[in-house]
Amino acid sequence: MYNCAVILAAGEGKRMKSSIPKVLHKVCGREMVNIVIDSAKKAQIEDIDVVIGKGAEQVKEATKSRDVTYSLQDGQLGTGHAVLCAGDFL
């Protein structure tokens, strides 16, 4: 069986009223996206794709030391669309 993870990190976080992408907000001093990546790795998932959109470069910068790939979601059209954007990875 092939184990992989797709992390949806393309949302704007408009309701948060912040210029920082919502996945880069910190919880206990760590960016949320890195907490999710660590959880996937702890579950022994090696192939991880992060779907990025708004603030893509900021998310890449925050995760550059991680062994992940990226898929781009140009327009935020919902979670289903985000998963479709990871189609090449899957």
C-alpha positions in Angstrom: 0.0 0.0 0.0 1.2 3.5 -0.9 1.1 6.0 2.0 1.1 9.7 1.2 -0.3 12.9 2.6 -1.8 16.0 1.0 -1.8 19.0 3.2 -4.2 21.7 2.2 -2.4 25.0 2.9 -3.7 27.3 0.2 -6.4 29.2 2.1 -6.3 32.9 2.6 -7.6 33.0 6.1 -9.8 36.1 5.3 -11.7 35.8 8.6 -8.5 35.9 10.5 -7.9 39.5 9.3 -4.2 38.9 9.0 -1.6 39.4 6.2 0.0 36.2 7.2 -1.2 33.0 5.5 -3.4 31.1 8.0 -1.2 28.0 8.0 1.8 30.2 9.1 0.1 31.3 12.3 1.8 29.8 15.3 0.4 27.5 17.9 2.8 26.9 20.9 5.5 28.7 18.9 5.3 26.6 15.8 3.7 27.3 12.4 0.5 25.2 12.0 1.7 23.8 8.6 4.9 22.4 10.3 2.8 20.8 13.1 0.8 19.0 10.4 3.9 17.9 8.5 5.4 16.6 11.8 2.2 14.7 12.5 2.3 13.0 9.1 6.0 12.1 9.5 5.3 10.7 13.0 2.7 8.5 11.3 5.5 7.2 9.1 4.3 9.0 6.0 7.2 9.9 3.8 5.6 11.4 0.7 4.0 14.7 1.6 2.6 17.3 -0.8 1.6 20.7 0.4 -1.0 22.5 -1.7 -0.2 26.2 -1.6 -1.9 29.3 -3.0 -2.0 32.7 -1.4 1.3 33.4 0.3 2.9 30.5 -1.5 6.4 31.8 -1.2 6.0 32.5 2.5 4.7 28.9 3.0 7.6 27.5 0.9 10.1 29.6 3.0 8.6 28.3 6.3 8.8 24.6 5.1 12.0 24.7 3.0 13.9 22.5 5.3 11.2 19.9 5.2 11.2 17.0 2.7 7.9 17.9 0.9 6.7 18.7 -2.6 4.3 21.5 -3.5 1.2 21.8 -5.7 -0.2 25.2 -6.6 -3.8 26.1 -6.3 -4.2 29.3 -8.4 -7.7 30.2 -7.3 -9.2 29.3 -4.0 -12.2 27.3 -5.1 -12.7 25.0 -2.1 -11.1 21.9 -0.6 -12.2 19.6 -3.5 -10.4 21.8 -5.9 -7.3 21.9 -3.7 -7.2 18.1 -3.8 -7.6 18.2 -7.6 -4.5 20.5 -7.7 -2.5 17.7 -6.1 -3.5 15.3 -8.9 0.0 15.0 -10.3 1.4 14.1 -6.9 -1.3 11.5 -6.3 
